[in-house]
């Protein structure tokens, strides 16, 4: 990890300004490459102009699908928009919830699971000790640095980075993407 810090300089966890927009980014990023996600995100955000629960719910479903979301992710983004209108899923609303409680609340929304919940903890809530073992880039980064490991071994190894596993994750992503 020292080598990564020297190589990439200081990296921080900065909570997103717009909680809903960042959740939409996480949904778009599910199970596709970084480059594909960026292209879809650009088309969807251009279509919506302002990314809010209201704009998503008012948008034409077919237009969202044609922008690259497809049928499933259009449903998931709309489900998230509906949940944001019905519940307080903002930083303030989730401030007293544990990481697991946040993941559980978000997982109640069809289309959002543990990976997306962890991305929300990291990028929206700015939690410092999140280790998203379900993320392929995290696993590939660890294997590149430390050799082949099982997920359990990776989690055990990540314990040494506690209570700043979110920062370690940022370095793993930087390493993987470089």
N, CA and C atoms as an extended XYZ file, in Angstrom:
534
Properties=species:S:1:pos:R:3:atomname:S:1:resname:S:1:resid:I:1 pbc="F F F"
N         0.832       -1.189        0.000 N   UNK     1
C         0.000        0.000        0.000 CA  UNK     1
C         0.879        1.256        0.000 C   UNK     1
N         2.031        1.203        0.674 N   UNK     2
C         2.928        2.366        0.673 CA  UNK     2
C         3.317        2.760       -0.754 C   UNK     2
N         3.591        1.749       -1.577 N   UNK     3
C         3.968        2.011       -2.966 CA  UNK     3
C         2.840        2.720       -3.716 C   UNK     3
N         1.598        2.311       -3.468 N   UNK     4
C         0.453        2.930       -4.136 CA  UNK     4
C         0.268        4.374       -3.688 C   UNK     4
N         0.497        4.621       -2.423 N   UNK     5
C         0.383        5.989       -1.914 CA  UNK     5
C         1.439        6.877       -2.568 C   UNK     5
N         2.664        6.372       -2.659 N   UNK     6
C         3.722        7.129       -3.332 CA  UNK     6
C         3.389        7.353       -4.808 C   UNK     6
N         2.852        6.332       -5.443 N   UNK     7
C         2.572        6.387       -6.875 CA  UNK     7
C         1.395        7.304       -7.218 C   UNK     7
N         0.347        7.282       -6.405 N   UNK     8
C        -0.887        8.006       -6.742 CA  UNK     8
C        -1.130        9.253       -5.899 C   UNK     8
N        -0.273        9.490       -4.911 N   UNK     9
C        -0.457       10.661       -4.071 CA  UNK     9
C        -1.643       10.501       -3.137 C   UNK     9
N        -1.991       11.559       -2.426 N   UNK    10
C        -3.094       11.442       -1.468 CA  UNK    10
C        -4.450       11.296       -2.174 C   UNK    10
N        -5.212       10.314       -1.750 N   UNK    11
C        -6.578       10.106       -2.239 CA  UNK    11
C        -7.506       10.219       -1.046 C   UNK    11
N        -8.660       10.797       -1.270 N   UNK    12
C        -9.593       11.006       -0.174 CA  UNK    12
C       -10.963       10.464       -0.539 C   UNK    12
N       -11.798       10.384        0.458 N   UNK    13
C       -13.201       10.029        0.263 CA  UNK    13
C       -13.992       11.324        0.400 C   UNK    13
N       -14.575       11.762       -0.697 N   UNK    14
C       -15.363       12.992       -0.684 CA  UNK    14
C       -16.807       12.645       -1.012 C   UNK    14
N       -17.710       12.830       -0.062 N   UNK    15
C       -19.115       12.506       -0.330 CA  UNK    15
C       -19.666       13.321       -1.500 C   UNK    15
N       -20.480       12.670       -2.305 N   UNK    16
C       -21.103       13.322       -3.457 CA  UNK    16
C       -22.031       14.439       -3.009 C   UNK    16
N       -22.121       15.481       -3.822 N   UNK    17
C       -23.023       16.592       -3.521 CA  UNK    17
C       -24.486       16.193       -3.677 C   UNK    17
N       -24.771       15.338       -4.665 N   UNK    18
C       -26.142       14.974       -4.983 CA  UNK    18
C       -26.316       13.469       -4.746 C   UNK    18
N       -26.976       13.126       -3.653 N   UNK    19
C       -27.108       11.729       -3.255 CA  UNK    19
C       -27.820       10.881       -4.314 C   UNK    19
N       -28.938       11.385       -4.840 N   UNK    20
C       -29.698       10.609       -5.816 CA  UNK    20
C       -28.904       10.406       -7.101 C   UNK    20
N       -28.289       11.467       -7.583 N   UNK    21
C       -27.490       11.365       -8.818 CA  UNK    21
C       -26.403       10.296       -8.656 C   UNK    21
N       -25.750       10.277       -7.499 N   UNK    22
C       -24.667        9.299       -7.287 CA  UNK    22
C       -25.211        7.882       -7.206 C   UNK    22
N       -26.434        7.716       -6.679 N   UNK    23
C       -27.053        6.397       -6.669 CA  UNK    23
C       -27.341        5.945       -8.099 C   UNK    23
N       -27.794        6.848       -8.946 N   UNK    24
C       -28.035        6.525      -10.353 CA  UNK    24
C       -26.722        6.099      -11.017 C   UNK    24
N       -25.638        6.783      -10.708 N   UNK    25
C       -24.324        6.395      -11.245 CA  UNK    25
C       -23.993        4.962      -10.827 C   UNK    25
N       -24.208        4.639       -9.559 N   UNK    26
C       -23.906        3.283       -9.081 CA  UNK    26
C       -24.764        2.246       -9.807 C   UNK    26
N       -26.019        2.558      -10.035 N   UNK    27
C       -26.889        1.621      -10.757 CA  UNK    27
C       -26.402        1.445      -12.190 C   UNK    27
N       -26.053        2.533      -12.846 N   UNK    28
C       -25.532        2.447      -14.210 CA  UNK    28
C       -24.258        1.611      -14.241 C   UNK    28
N       -23.393        1.774      -13.242 N   UNK    29
C       -22.106        1.084      -13.209 CA  UNK    29
C       -22.212       -0.414      -12.940 C   UNK    29
N       -23.363       -0.889      -12.494 N   UNK    30
C       -23.529       -2.303      -12.166 CA  UNK    30
C       -23.224       -3.187      -13.366 C   UNK    30
N       -22.267       -4.071      -13.199 N   UNK    31
C       -22.000       -5.161      -14.145 CA  UNK    31
C       -21.616       -4.741      -15.553 C   UNK    31
N       -21.081       -3.522      -15.733 N   UNK    32
C       -20.555       -3.147      -17.048 CA  UNK    32
C       -19.201       -2.474      -16.867 C   UNK    32
N       -18.451       -2.394      -17.938 N   UNK    33
C       -17.119       -1.795      -17.877 CA  UNK    33
C       -17.202       -0.313      -17.562 C   UNK    33
N       -16.111        0.218      -17.085 N   UNK    34
C       -16.036        1.639      -16.753 CA  UNK    34
C       -16.321        2.502      -17.981 C   UNK    34
N       -15.753        2.123      -19.129 N   UNK    35
C       -15.948        2.902      -20.359 CA  UNK    35
C       -17.406        2.854      -20.810 C   UNK    35
N       -18.013        1.685      -20.767 N   UNK    36
C       -19.422        1.565      -21.156 CA  UNK    36
C       -20.306        2.365      -20.217 C   UNK    36
N       -20.020        2.285      -18.916 N   UNK    37
C       -20.812        3.020      -17.926 CA  UNK    37
C       -20.721        4.520      -18.172 C   UNK    37
N       -19.529        5.009      -18.498 N   UNK    38
C       -19.350        6.446      -18.747 CA  UNK    38
C       -20.181        6.890      -19.958 C   UNK    38
N       -20.209        6.074      -20.998 N   UNK    39
C       -20.982        6.420      -22.199 CA  UNK    39
C       -22.484        6.424      -21.897 C   UNK    39
N       -22.955        5.428      -21.178 N   UNK    40
C       -24.378        5.366      -20.822 CA  UNK    40
C       -24.736        6.532      -19.922 C   UNK    40
N       -23.913        6.782      -18.940 N   UNK    41
C       -24.158        7.877      -17.989 CA  UNK    41
C       -24.288        9.213      -18.734 C   UNK    41
N       -23.400        9.460      -19.683 N   UNK    42
C       -23.448       10.710      -20.436 CA  UNK    42
C       -24.755       10.841      -21.211 C   UNK    42
N       -25.169        9.776      -21.880 N   UNK    43
C       -26.415        9.825      -22.653 CA  UNK    43
C       -27.635        9.999      -21.752 C   UNK    43
N       -27.663        9.270      -20.639 N   UNK    44
C       -28.808        9.364      -19.722 CA  UNK    44
C       -28.859       10.740      -19.082 C   UNK    44
N       -27.725       11.253      -18.633 N   UNK    45
C       -27.708       12.561      -17.982 CA  UNK    45
C       -28.041       13.677      -18.959 C   UNK    45
N       -27.632       13.539      -20.219 N   UNK    46
C       -28.017       14.516      -21.244 CA  UNK    46
C       -29.526       14.498      -21.450 C   UNK    46
N       -30.104       13.314      -21.447 N   UNK    47
C       -31.543       13.170      -21.623 CA  UNK    47
C       -32.308       13.816      -20.462 C   UNK    47
N       -31.826       13.599      -19.244 N   UNK    48
C       -32.536       14.092      -18.063 CA  UNK    48
C       -32.267       15.569      -17.777 C   UNK    48
N       -31.150       16.077      -18.239 N   UNK    49
C       -30.664       17.428      -17.947 CA  UNK    49
C       -30.336       17.570      -16.465 C   UNK    49
N       -31.342       17.490      -15.586 N   UNK    50
C       -31.090       17.505      -14.143 CA  UNK    50
C       -31.493       16.130      -13.606 C   UNK    50
N       -30.578       15.484      -12.875 N   UNK    51
C       -30.841       14.127      -12.392 CA  UNK    51
C       -31.478       14.208      -11.008 C   UNK    51
N       -32.791       14.082      -10.995 N   UNK    52
C       -33.566       14.116       -9.757 CA  UNK    52
C       -34.572       12.974       -9.799 C   UNK    52
N       -35.110       12.593       -8.649 N   UNK    53
C       -36.165       11.574       -8.681 CA  UNK    53
C       -37.325       11.992       -9.596 C   UNK    53
N       -37.683       13.251       -9.542 N   UNK    54
C       -38.787       13.739      -10.363 CA  UNK    54
C       -38.482       13.609      -11.851 C   UNK    54
N       -37.272       14.012      -12.264 N   UNK    55
C       -36.932       13.952      -13.696 CA  UNK    55
C       -36.888       12.518      -14.193 C   UNK    55
N       -36.441       11.591      -13.352 N   UNK    56
C       -36.406       10.178      -13.748 CA  UNK    56
C       -37.823        9.639      -13.905 C   UNK    56
N       -38.689        9.958      -12.953 N   UNK    57
C       -40.059        9.448      -13.009 CA  UNK    57
C       -40.862       10.082      -14.145 C   UNK    57
N       -40.519       11.299      -14.529 N   UNK    58
C       -41.213       11.975      -15.626 CA  UNK    58
C       -40.653       11.592      -16.999 C   UNK    58
N       -39.434       11.075      -17.037 N   UNK    59
C       -38.794       10.736      -18.310 CA  UNK    59
C       -39.516        9.568      -18.992 C   UNK    59
N       -39.489        9.587      -20.303 N   UNK    60
C       -40.053        8.505      -21.097 CA  UNK    60
C       -39.205        7.246      -20.896 C   UNK    60
N       -39.848        6.154      -20.510 N   UNK    61
C       -39.117        4.906      -20.249 CA  UNK    61
C       -38.349        4.428      -21.470 C   UNK    61
N       -38.958        4.511      -22.616 N   UNK    62
C       -38.295        4.063      -23.846 CA  UNK    62
C       -37.070        4.919      -24.144 C   UNK    62
N       -37.153        6.208      -23.887 N   UNK    63
C       -36.002        7.092      -24.102 CA  UNK    63
C       -34.856        6.712      -23.155 C   UNK    63
N       -35.184        6.392      -21.906 N   UNK    64
C       -34.149        5.952      -20.957 CA  UNK    64
C       -33.511        4.647      -21.432 C   UNK    64
N       -34.340        3.728      -21.882 N   UNK    65
C       -33.826        2.451      -22.382 CA  UNK    65
C       -32.923        2.675      -23.588 C   UNK    65
N       -33.355        3.538      -24.502 N   UNK    66
C       -32.579        3.811      -25.714 CA  UNK    66
C       -31.288        4.571      -25.420 C   UNK    66
N       -31.244        5.276      -24.292 N   UNK    67
C       -30.021        5.982      -23.892 CA  UNK    67
C       -28.964        5.012      -23.370 C   UNK    67
N       -29.361        3.753      -23.207 N   UNK    68
C       -28.389        2.747      -22.813 CA  UNK    68
C       -28.700        2.036      -21.512 C   UNK    68
N       -29.748        2.464      -20.816 N   UNK    69
C       -30.068        1.792      -19.560 CA  UNK    69
C       -30.619        0.391      -19.784 C   UNK    69
N       -31.322        0.215      -20.886 N   UNK    70
C       -31.985       -1.061      -21.089 CA  UNK    70
C       -33.200       -1.163      -20.184 C   UNK    70
N       -33.929       -2.239      -20.337 N   UNK    71
C       -35.185       -2.398      -19.609 CA  UNK    71
C       -34.975       -2.547      -18.102 C   UNK    71
N       -34.041       -3.403      -17.691 N   UNK    72
C       -33.845       -3.670      -16.264 CA  UNK    72
C       -33.349       -2.446      -15.511 C   UNK    72
N       -32.307       -1.814      -16.026 N   UNK    73
C       -31.756       -0.663      -15.307 CA  UNK    73
C       -32.699        0.536      -15.327 C   UNK    73
N       -33.510        0.651      -16.365 N   UNK    74
C       -34.534        1.695      -16.353 CA  UNK    74
C       -35.475        1.455      -15.182 C   UNK    74
N       -35.889        0.208      -15.007 N   UNK    75
C       -36.743       -0.137      -13.864 CA  UNK    75
C       -36.035        0.178      -12.549 C   UNK    75
N       -34.763       -0.189      -12.441 N   UNK    76
C       -34.026        0.012      -11.189 CA  UNK    76
C       -33.874        1.496      -10.847 C   UNK    76
N       -33.566        2.302      -11.859 N   UNK    77
C       -33.409        3.739      -11.633 CA  UNK    77
C       -34.753        4.352      -11.230 C   UNK    77
N       -35.806        3.903      -11.860 N   UNK    78
C       -37.139        4.409      -11.505 CA  UNK    78
C       -37.536        3.939      -10.094 C   UNK    78
N       -37.188        2.715       -9.745 N   UNK    79
C       -37.444        2.226       -8.380 CA  UNK    79
C       -36.703        3.083       -7.360 C   UNK    79
N       -35.456        3.422       -7.664 N   UNK    80
C       -34.665        4.267       -6.760 CA  UNK    80
C       -35.299        5.649       -6.631 C   UNK    80
N       -35.771        6.182       -7.742 N   UNK    81
C       -36.425        7.501       -7.714 CA  UNK    81
C       -37.665        7.464       -6.830 C   UNK    81
N       -38.451        6.422       -6.980 N   UNK    82
C       -39.657        6.274       -6.161 CA  UNK    82
C       -39.290        6.167       -4.680 C   UNK    82
N       -38.256        5.381       -4.374 N   UNK    83
C       -37.816        5.217       -2.984 CA  UNK    83
C       -37.332        6.544       -2.407 C   UNK    83
N       -36.627        7.344       -3.214 N   UNK    84
C       -36.145        8.649       -2.746 CA  UNK    84
C       -37.309        9.583       -2.442 C   UNK    84
N       -38.382        9.436       -3.188 N   UNK    85
C       -39.557       10.276       -2.919 CA  UNK    85
C       -40.308        9.824       -1.668 C   UNK    85
N       -40.220        8.541       -1.353 N   UNK    86
C       -40.983        7.989       -0.225 CA  UNK    86
C       -40.204        7.949        1.092 C   UNK    86
N       -38.878        7.871        1.003 N   UNK    87
C       -38.057        7.713        2.203 CA  UNK    87
C       -36.902        8.698        2.180 C   UNK    87
N       -36.347        8.955        3.347 N   UNK    88
C       -35.192        9.844        3.437 CA  UNK    88
C       -33.912        9.013        3.331 C   UNK    88
N       -33.387        8.923        2.113 N   UNK    89
C       -32.171        8.160        1.869 CA  UNK    89
C       -30.962        9.083        1.701 C   UNK    89
N       -31.092       10.289        2.203 N   UNK    90
C       -30.005       11.262        2.127 CA  UNK    90
C       -28.977       10.994        3.225 C   UNK    90
N       -27.864       11.714        3.157 N   UNK    91
C       -26.845       11.624        4.211 CA  UNK    91
C       -27.464       11.894        5.575 C   UNK    91
N       -28.271       12.944        5.649 N   UNK    92
C       -28.900       13.300        6.929 CA  UNK    92
C       -29.835       12.192        7.399 C   UNK    92
N       -30.606       11.637        6.495 N   UNK    93
C       -31.560       10.596        6.855 CA  UNK    93
C       -30.924        9.291        7.271 C   UNK    93
N       -29.715        9.045        6.795 N   UNK    94
C       -29.019        7.788        7.101 CA  UNK    94
C       -27.844        7.979        8.056 C   UNK    94
N       -27.691        9.170        8.585 N   UNK    95
C       -26.529        9.500        9.418 CA  UNK    95
C       -26.364        8.565       10.614 C   UNK    95
N       -27.451        8.163       11.236 N   UNK    96
C       -27.366        7.324       12.431 CA  UNK    96
C       -27.435        5.830       12.128 C   UNK    96
N       -27.582        5.472       10.871 N   UNK    97
C       -27.680        4.061       10.490 CA  UNK    97
C       -26.285        3.453       10.353 C   UNK    97
N       -26.155        2.214       10.785 N   UNK    98
C       -24.896        1.485       10.597 CA  UNK    98
C       -24.735        1.160        9.114 C   UNK    98
N       -23.534        0.748        8.736 N   UNK    99
C       -23.297        0.377        7.343 CA  UNK    99
C       -24.270       -0.722        6.908 C   UNK    99
N       -24.443       -1.734        7.734 N   UNK   100
C       -25.340       -2.836        7.381 CA  UNK   100
C       -26.788       -2.371        7.287 C   UNK   100
N       -27.192       -1.459        8.155 N   UNK   101
C       -28.551       -0.924        8.082 CA  UNK   101
C       -28.761       -0.152        6.780 C   UNK   101
N       -27.765        0.606        6.362 N   UNK   102
C       -27.863        1.347        5.097 CA  UNK   102
C       -28.012        0.364        3.940 C   UNK   102
N       -27.169       -0.661        3.914 N   UNK   103
C       -27.236       -1.660        2.840 CA  UNK   103
C       -28.596       -2.351        2.856 C   UNK   103
N       -29.088       -2.691        4.035 N   UNK   104
C       -30.403       -3.336        4.141 CA  UNK   104
C       -31.509       -2.425        3.608 C   UNK   104
N       -31.475       -1.141        3.979 N   UNK   105
C       -32.516       -0.210        3.510 CA  UNK   105
C       -32.471       -0.034        2.003 C   UNK   105
N       -31.274        0.086        1.463 N   UNK   106
C       -31.148        0.251        0.014 CA  UNK   106
C       -31.514       -1.034       -0.724 C   UNK   106
N       -31.185       -2.173       -0.129 N   UNK   107
C       -31.478       -3.462       -0.771 CA  UNK   107
C       -32.966       -3.766       -0.842 C   UNK   107
N       -33.766       -3.019       -0.109 N   UNK   108
C       -35.224       -3.161       -0.212 CA  UNK   108
C       -35.724       -2.659       -1.567 C   UNK   108
N       -34.908       -1.878       -2.246 N   UNK   109
C       -35.265       -1.322       -3.554 CA  UNK   109
C       -34.859       -2.347       -4.618 C   UNK   109
N       -35.830       -2.797       -5.403 N   UNK   110
C       -35.521       -3.781       -6.452 CA  UNK   110
C       -34.489       -3.185       -7.415 C   UNK   110
N       -33.388       -3.927       -7.589 N   UNK   111
C       -32.317       -3.489       -8.474 CA  UNK   111
C       -31.103       -2.976       -7.731 C   UNK   111
N       -31.218       -2.874       -6.412 N   UNK   112
C       -30.079       -2.423       -5.602 CA  UNK   112
C       -29.708       -3.539       -4.636 C   UNK   112
N       -28.454       -3.914       -4.678 N   UNK   113
C       -27.955       -4.968       -3.799 CA  UNK   113
C       -26.782       -4.480       -2.978 C   UNK   113
N       -26.053       -5.435       -2.451 N   UNK   114
C       -24.952       -5.118       -1.546 CA  UNK   114
C       -23.861       -4.281       -2.220 C   UNK   114
N       -23.507       -4.603       -3.476 N   UNK   115
C       -22.448       -3.841       -4.150 CA  UNK   115
C       -22.853       -2.371       -4.270 C   UNK   115
N       -24.069       -2.123       -4.755 N   UNK   116
C       -24.542       -0.753       -4.920 CA  UNK   116
C       -24.645       -0.072       -3.557 C   UNK   116
N       -25.078       -0.810       -2.552 N   UNK   117
C       -25.140       -0.264       -1.197 CA  UNK   117
C       -23.773        0.166       -0.694 C   UNK   117
N       -22.764       -0.635       -0.980 N   UNK   118
C       -21.400       -0.277       -0.542 CA  UNK   118
C       -20.875        0.946       -1.315 C   UNK   118
N       -21.223        1.035       -2.598 N   UNK   119
C       -20.825        2.222       -3.362 CA  UNK   119
C       -21.494        3.464       -2.772 C   UNK   119
N       -22.729        3.320       -2.319 N   UNK   120
C       -23.451        4.433       -1.698 CA  UNK   120
C       -22.785        4.819       -0.381 C   UNK   120
N       -22.404        3.827        0.408 N   UNK   121
C       -21.694        4.110        1.664 CA  UNK   121
C       -20.414        4.891        1.397 C   UNK   121
N       -19.697        4.470        0.383 N   UNK   122
C       -18.404        5.068        0.065 CA  UNK   122
C       -18.549        6.453       -0.563 C   UNK   122
N       -19.341        6.541       -1.620 N   UNK   123
C       -19.363        7.759       -2.427 CA  UNK   123
C       -20.412        8.780       -2.027 C   UNK   123
N       -21.448        8.358       -1.326 N   UNK   124
C       -22.487        9.301       -0.911 CA  UNK   124
C       -22.355        9.633        0.563 C   UNK   124
N       -22.225        8.609        1.377 N   UNK   125
C       -22.164        8.843        2.815 CA  UNK   125
C       -20.739        9.118        3.302 C   UNK   125
N       -19.754        8.834        2.474 N   UNK   126
C       -18.369        9.125        2.832 CA  UNK   126
C       -17.859        8.285        3.989 C   UNK   126
N       -18.376        7.083        4.127 N   UNK   127
C       -17.936        6.214        5.219 CA  UNK   127
C       -16.497        5.770        4.954 C   UNK   127
N       -15.695        5.778        5.985 N   UNK   128
C       -14.251        5.554        5.835 CA  UNK   128
C       -13.826        4.089        5.859 C   UNK   128
N       -14.690        3.196        6.308 N   UNK   129
C       -14.254        1.806        6.477 CA  UNK   129
C       -15.121        0.832        5.679 C   UNK   129
N       -15.257        1.083        4.390 N   UNK   130
C       -16.037        0.221        3.504 CA  UNK   130
C       -15.063       -0.578        2.645 C   UNK   130
N       -15.287       -1.880        2.581 N   UNK   131
C       -14.460       -2.736        1.736 CA  UNK   131
C       -15.376       -3.524        0.799 C   UNK   131
N       -15.518       -3.054       -0.451 N   UNK   132
C       -16.444       -3.685       -1.397 CA  UNK   132
C       -15.829       -4.897       -2.103 C   UNK   132
N       -15.769       -6.005       -1.405 N   UNK   133
C       -15.155       -7.209       -1.961 CA  UNK   133
C       -15.894       -7.702       -3.206 C   UNK   133
N       -17.135       -7.301       -3.380 N   UNK   134
C       -17.886       -7.693       -4.566 CA  UNK   134
C       -17.465       -6.963       -5.826 C   UNK   134
N       -16.584       -5.978       -5.704 N   UNK   135
C       -16.149       -5.184       -6.847 CA  UNK   135
C       -14.978       -5.871       -7.558 C   UNK   135
N       -15.158       -6.134       -8.841 N   UNK   136
C       -14.133       -6.834       -9.612 CA  UNK   136
C       -12.799       -6.088       -9.614 C   UNK   136
N       -12.823       -4.780       -9.768 N   UNK   137
C       -11.576       -4.006       -9.800 CA  UNK   137
C       -10.833       -4.090       -8.474 C   UNK   137
N       -11.548       -4.139       -7.370 N   UNK   138
C       -10.903       -4.300       -6.063 CA  UNK   138
C       -10.197       -5.651       -6.001 C   UNK   138
N       -10.898       -6.704       -6.409 N   UNK   139
C       -10.293       -8.042       -6.369 CA  UNK   139
C        -9.098       -8.146       -7.317 C   UNK   139
N        -9.239       -7.594       -8.512 N   UNK   140
C        -8.123       -7.643       -9.469 CA  UNK   140
C        -6.930       -6.821       -8.964 C   UNK   140
N        -7.220       -5.679       -8.345 N   UNK   141
C        -6.147       -4.867       -7.783 CA  UNK   141
C        -5.392       -5.600       -6.697 C   UNK   141
N        -6.109       -6.262       -5.819 N   UNK   142
C        -5.470       -7.041       -4.748 CA  UNK   142
C        -4.628       -8.158       -5.346 C   UNK   142
N        -5.188       -8.891       -6.303 N   UNK   143
C        -4.439       -9.991       -6.909 CA  UNK   143
C        -3.191       -9.500       -7.632 C   UNK   143
N        -3.290       -8.336       -8.264 N   UNK   144
C        -2.139       -7.769       -8.951 CA  UNK   144
C        -1.014       -7.433       -7.970 C   UNK   144
N        -1.404       -6.970       -6.803 N   UNK   145
C        -0.414       -6.567       -5.799 CA  UNK   145
C         0.093       -7.716       -4.933 C   UNK   145
N        -0.820       -8.621       -4.555 N   UNK   146
C        -0.493       -9.613       -3.525 CA  UNK   146
C        -0.592      -11.057       -3.996 C   UNK   146
N        -0.949      -11.277       -5.251 N   UNK   147
C        -1.088      -12.636       -5.754 CA  UNK   147
C        -2.514      -13.141       -5.619 C   UNK   147
N        -2.737      -14.303       -6.179 N   UNK   148
C        -4.089      -14.873       -6.190 CA  UNK   148
C        -4.542      -15.203       -4.773 C   UNK   148
N        -5.786      -14.824       -4.481 N   UNK   149
C        -6.369      -15.082       -3.167 CA  UNK   149
C        -7.848      -15.387       -3.333 C   UNK   149
N        -8.401      -16.069       -2.343 N   UNK   150
C        -9.850      -16.228       -2.292 CA  UNK   150
C       -10.441      -14.928       -1.754 C   UNK   150
N       -11.748      -14.770       -1.889 N   UNK   151
C       -12.399      -13.580       -1.336 CA  UNK   151
C       -12.200      -13.518        0.181 C   UNK   151
N       -12.271      -14.660        0.820 N   UNK   152
C       -12.070      -14.690        2.274 CA  UNK   152
C       -10.663      -14.220        2.637 C   UNK   152
N        -9.668      -14.662        1.893 N   UNK   153
C        -8.289      -14.231        2.147 CA  UNK   153
C        -8.133      -12.731        1.892 C   UNK   153
N        -8.822      -12.223        0.868 N   UNK   154
C        -8.772      -10.786        0.593 CA  UNK   154
C        -9.372      -10.000        1.756 C   UNK   154
N       -10.495      -10.465        2.250 N   UNK   155
C       -11.125       -9.785        3.398 CA  UNK   155
C       -10.210       -9.826        4.618 C   UNK   155
N        -9.582      -10.969        4.847 N   UNK   156
C        -8.637      -11.078        5.967 CA  UNK   156
C        -7.477      -10.104        5.776 C   UNK   156
N        -6.955      -10.039        4.557 N   UNK   157
C        -5.843       -9.133        4.263 CA  UNK   157
C        -6.261       -7.673        4.475 C   UNK   157
N        -7.488       -7.344        4.083 N   UNK   158
C        -7.987       -5.966        4.187 CA  UNK   158
C        -8.174       -5.529        5.639 C   UNK   158
N        -8.226       -6.448        6.554 N   UNK   159
C        -8.370       -6.083        7.968 CA  UNK   159
C        -7.235       -5.172        8.430 C   UNK   159
N        -6.062       -5.308        7.853 N   UNK   160
C        -4.918       -4.464        8.253 CA  UNK   160
C        -5.124       -3.005        7.858 C   UNK   160
N        -6.079       -2.748        6.952 N   UNK   161
C        -6.350       -1.378        6.512 CA  UNK   161
C        -7.456       -0.714        7.329 C   UNK   161
N        -8.093       -1.484        8.213 N   UNK   162
C        -9.166       -0.967        9.056 CA  UNK   162
C        -8.611        0.106        9.966 C   UNK   162
N        -9.211        1.207       10.228 N   UNK   163
C       -10.570        1.633        9.897 CA  UNK   163
C       -10.639        2.518        8.654 C   UNK   163
N        -9.689        2.354        7.736 N   UNK   164
C        -9.644        3.202        6.538 CA  UNK   164
C        -9.680        2.363        5.262 C   UNK   164
N       -10.490        1.329        5.267 N   UNK   165
C       -10.552        0.462        4.090 CA  UNK   165
C       -11.123        1.176        2.872 C   UNK   165
N       -11.900        2.227        3.073 N   UNK   166
C       -12.401        3.001        1.925 CA  UNK   166
C       -11.253        3.669        1.189 C   UNK   166
N       -10.317        4.211        1.925 N   UNK   167
C        -9.134        4.840        1.307 CA  UNK   167
C        -8.303        3.768        0.600 C   UNK   167
N        -8.115        2.625        1.246 N   UNK   168
C        -7.372        1.528        0.618 CA  UNK   168
C        -8.064        1.113       -0.680 C   UNK   168
N        -9.376        1.075       -0.663 N   UNK   169
C       -10.145        0.730       -1.862 CA  UNK   169
C        -9.875        1.733       -2.975 C   UNK   169
N        -9.835        3.008       -2.647 N   UNK   170
C        -9.532        4.027       -3.662 CA  UNK   170
C        -8.160        3.763       -4.289 C   UNK   170
N        -7.176        3.376       -3.463 N   UNK   171
C        -5.848        3.071       -3.997 CA  UNK   171
C        -5.873        1.814       -4.869 C   UNK   171
N        -6.643        0.819       -4.470 N   UNK   172
C        -6.759       -0.394       -5.285 CA  UNK   172
C        -7.371       -0.068       -6.639 C   UNK   172
N        -8.401        0.780       -6.659 N   UNK   173
C        -8.994        1.182       -7.934 CA  UNK   173
C        -7.991        1.956       -8.777 C   UNK   173
N        -7.277        2.877       -8.161 N   UNK   174
C        -6.276        3.660       -8.903 CA  UNK   174
C        -5.219        2.748       -9.508 C   UNK   174
N        -4.785        1.763       -8.736 N   UNK   175
C        -3.786        0.801       -9.223 CA  UNK   175
C        -4.354       -0.011      -10.386 C   UNK   175
N        -5.552       -0.502      -10.230 N   UNK   176
C        -6.172       -1.324      -11.266 CA  UNK   176
C        -6.364       -0.542      -12.562 C   UNK   176
N        -6.741        0.724      -12.449 N   UNK   177
C        -7.026        1.539      -13.633 CA  UNK   177
C        -5.768        2.081      -14.293 C   UNK   177
N        -4.631        2.009      -13.612 N   UNK   178
C        -3.394        2.560      -14.204 CA  UNK   178
C        -2.652        1.546      -15.052 C   UNK   178
